[in-house]
Amino acid sequence: MLTEKVKLSHVWLLAILLIAICLRFYGIDFGRPYNYHPDETKLVTQAGRLLETKFMDRDAYFGIGIYPPFHTYLLAVVMGVYIIIGLLSGRIESLASVRTIYIADTFQFFLQSRLLVATTGVLSVFVIYLIARKLYSEKVGLVASLFLAANFLHVRNSHFGTVDVPAAFWGLLCVYFCVGIMQKGALRDYIFAAIFAAIAIATKYSMALIVIPFIFAHFSRFQPRQWLRKILHAKLWSAAAAWFVSLLIACPLIWLDFRETWGGFLGTRRFEKVGKIGSGGGFLSYWTGDQSDGFGVFYPNSIPQTFGLLLTLCAAAGLVYLLAKHRRQDLFILVCAIPTYLLFEKMSIKAMRHILPIIPFLLLAAAILIVEVVAKLRQRPQAALLSLVLAFFTGHQVITTLDYHSALLKEDPRTTASKWIEQHLPPGSTVVVESFPPLIFTRDNNRNVYETNWTSKASTERENFLAFAAEKDSIYYIADDFTRQIFSWKFTKRKYPLITADRSQFFRWLDDHVEKVVVFPSENPKIQPTIQVYLITEIDSLRTILSKFPACKVPENPTAKEI
């Protein structure tokens, strides 16, 4: 009988993993042949740089600033294997031709990056199952893994070739071995927990709080009166040594150039304290949804929008339930979630991708609550009620995921606009673009392209544009909806009223006084932007009219207090 239950649980786990695979690989080539995620390019470029220099060039490690490089190691390996397979199959003629192939079809390398991330997303589903099974039960493990397999936020970000899902995956592996520390205290668990903690941090620095579950796991094995002595525990210091060595290998920036790395840390901290245009939301805003709702690959941008209201309430109730029960394993789950959440609630920049490391634990809290509450009911309705609840929550998430990625798979108006621009804009023409333009301009050497920076906090953006325009006879101005959405958010208006007034004034002038040549409308304005092409021909008139609307006086370097 026990063997049959084990086999059945394996079947359910396999089914859950298949769901995870299907959802994460469906629509993973969105945007082809262009890349419409702003953070993917730098990672692929960095991985290519590492391959070119054979990991021996110091400057290559600082190619993406002070961001930790471990994920680009893995990406470089994946790209290297892809190139080798191309050479062996004859699809790539020689190593010398790789650069030409990259320039001609960059997207194939973005796809390799996305496939790597999607794989870590699927593996995360398996790891949360292992964690929940060890801490609670097989049933809780299956429910938690099902919730994560179908979770819209985790699935969405598993489509992007960025570090967020991989960092969360390495953090989950660390937590898995922390469970081993808490339950058995084997040296093997200490060492592996330390190694994966180092790798998580070397993937994304914000994973540094993963040391808190590690510390909890260690000291929870002993009585409080023993804690002071257990600071000197040999296994703890062995783990500290393993962590330190692993971090230096996985993230060599610190010892390659400590001064530059530390300066980058301070600059990033100042930027995050001040925030940026469009950021918003106060304490608990991830739960209340009282923050900027995002657009494109960043939409939607709150727990209720991504989970759905009922699952959000269930996750919140699950956290309260764990606190009320306060068993050792309950407190461990809370320790895995709450400190990281508080870290990002303190920051001015709010984005759901930041709290991805705690999403598995929020879903695990919901799973524990559901399984244990249902278990208190009479035997007969238990299975039926649990199945109904799981079907509802999972079905809602699957539908949300498929709707989003089906919309993302449609030809982006920026892609349509790129085709029109290639055919209709003459060589040598002057083009002005906003923050989310058709990407033809990233490799267009036949046109004079000016990139506006309307989302800057500087007061001189309009003057800069006028200075550029004054030297031209005519200008094609390419506008996108995403840039305008930033200035329609209440947080932008509230935090940066002068900047919002200045930009909105210019946008209104553009609509009222400039010829609109063509519009490429979006069927899903929150997911893909509408692109509008204007032709400005009377430059003198442009200067005269805009001079009637002087730019608002905005502090050049606003402080956190001023905003």
C-alpha positions, 0 to 999 in steps of 0.5 A: 500500500505504501509503495502504491502511494509513493508511486502515485505521488511520483506520478503527480510530481511528474505531472506537475513538472510537465506543467512547469515545463509547458508553461515556462517554455511556451512563448519563450521566443517572444519578440523575435527577431528583436529583444524587448526586455531591457535587461537581457542584452547586457548579460548576453554581451557580458557572456560573449565578452567572457568567451572572447577573453577566455575568462582571463581579462580583468576588464571583462568582469567589470563589463556590466559594472559591479553586478555579480558575474556568476550567471554570465559564467553559466550563460557563457558555458551554454553559449559555448556549447551552442557554438560547438554544436553549430561547428560540429553540425556545419551550421557555423563555418568557423570560430571566426564567423561567430561574430558575424552570425551574432550580428546577423541574428543576435536573437538566437543567443538571447534565446539560449539565455532564456532557455537557461533561465526557464530550466532553473525555473522548472528546477525550482518547482522540484526543489520547493517540493523537496523542501516542503516534503522534508519539513511537512509532508508529501501532500504539502510538497505536491501542493506547494510545487503545483502552486509554484509550477503554475504561478504567473509571476514565476512563469513570467520571469522564467521567460526572461534571460535575467538573473532573478529566477536563477538567483531565487533557484540557488537560494532555494538550494541553499534553503534545502540544505539548511533544512538538512542542517536543522534536522540532522546537522551533517557537515555535508549540509553545512558545506553545501548550504554555504556553497549555494548561499555564495552562488546565490549572492554571486548571482544577485547581491540582494540574496545576501539575506539568505544567510539568515535561514542558515543561521536560524537552521544552525542555532535552532538545533540547540537550546538557547543557553547553548547558543553562545558556545555554538558560535564556535561550532566547528561545522559553522566555521567550516561552512563559513570558510566554504562560503568565503572561498566559493564567493571569491571564485563565483564573484571575483570582483571584490579581489580583482578591484575592491575599490571599484566594487565598493564604490559601485555598491555605494552608488547603487545604494544611493540610487536605490534610496532615491528611487527613479521616475515611476517608482512608488508605493509605501510599506506593504505596497506589494500586498496592497497593489498601491504602487506603479503597475508596470508595463510590458515585461514588468506588468503587472506589478503587485502580489494581488495582480499576479496571484489573484485576490483569493490566493493573495489572501490565502498566502497572507493567511498562511503566514499568519497561520505559521506565526500562530502555530510557531513550530520550528519549521513554521518559524524557519519558513517565516525567516526565509520570507520576511527579512527579504521582503522587508529589505525590498519594502524599504527600497524606493524602487518597487518591482515584483521581480525583486521579491521572486526569492520569497514567492515559493515560500508565500505559496508554501505558506498557502499550501500548508494552510490549505492542507492542514485546514482541509485535514481537519474536516471529515474524511469523505469531503477532504479529497474533493474539497482539496481538489476543488481548491487546487483546481481553482487556484491553479486554473486561474494562474494558468489562464492568466499565464497563457493570456499574458504570453499569448499577447506577448507572442503577437507581433509587437507594434515596435516590430511592425514599426521597424519594418515600416521604417526600413521601407519608408524613412530615407537614408540620412534622415534624422530620427528622435526616439523615446525610451522604448523605441523600435529596435532597428535603431540599435544597429542602424548606421544610415540615420542620425538617431537622437535618444531622448531621456524624458525619464531623467530627473534632470531639468535640461532634457527639453533644452537638450532636445531643442539644441539638437533639433535646431540644427536639423531641417526635419525630424522623424519623432518616434513616440511610444506609449510606455514612456507616457504611461510612466508620467500617468502614474500617480506616484510619478505625479506625486513624487516628481510633479515638476518633471511630470508637468514638463514632460506632459506639456511637451507631449501635448504640444507634440499631439496638437501641433505636429503631423502624425505620419503613421500609428501602430496601435497595440491590442494590449497597451499594458503589454506592448506599446502603441508606436506613433511616428511624427514628422517635424518639419518647421523647426523654427516654429518648433523653437518658437512654440516651445519657447512659450512653455519654458521648462519647469525648474527641476533640481538637477540632483534631487535628494531623497528628502526632496522627492 
